[in-house]
Each structure stands twice: as structure tokens, then as C-alpha cells.
């Protein structure tokens, strides 16, 4: 599902115009980005938790040249799925 399809579905379910839905969705995404850049987690009830994790610096080896290089630390996005969502997927795959 892409952004336009999501807007159309939400617009139908909420009974508001797609233009209003697009504005609400944009505000939601902006707020999620703000929270994540501040180092906070964003939890979606029944789905999972979106967070930013710090990967420590490490030494890596180029397989072609065997040369060692330092990979600096960086921040990466991560998503943890809730147990209830995993159970839903598990039950759906067994049906």
C-alpha cells in the first residue's frame, strides 16, 4: 500500500475528504519524525514500536583487498513487532 492508497482508505473510513486526510497523515508523519529525532520511541498499539538505535563503531574488512577499515558509529531506525501482532500473523498463516 502506498501513500495515496492509504489516504484513500483512511478518507473512506473517517468520512472526510482526501485533502483533509492527506493533511492529517502529513502531520502524523512529521510528529513521528520529530519524536524519533529527539531519541524517543513511538509505539503503535497492537503493531509495534519504532525507535532509533545507536550502532557502535567497528572494524570491518574489505573482502577483496583484506584491508581493515573503521566504520564509524551511526544511528539507525528499528522496528520491534508486538507479540499480539506476531500471533495474528502466525494464526493467519496457519489458516
Residue pairs with C-beta under 8 A, 6 or more apart in sequence:
1 9
3 25
6 25
7 18
7 21
7 22
7 25
8 18
10 21
10 24
10 25
11 17
11 18
11 20
11 21
14 21
32 42
32 50
35 41
35 42
36 42
36 50
36 51
36 52
36 77
37 52
39 52
41 49
41 50
41 51
42 49
42 50
42 51
43 49
43 50
44 50
46 82
46 84
46 85
47 81
47 82
47 85
48 79
48 80
48 81
48 82
48 85
49 79
49 80
49 82
50 77
50 78
50 79
51 77
51 78
51 79
51 80
52 75
52 76
52 77
52 78
53 75
53 76
53 77
53 78
54 73
54 74
54 75
55 73
55 74
55 75
55 76
56 73
57 70
57 71
57 72
57 73
58 70
58 71
59 68
59 69
59 70
59 71
60 68
60 69
60 70
60 71
61 67
61 68
61 69
62 68
62 69
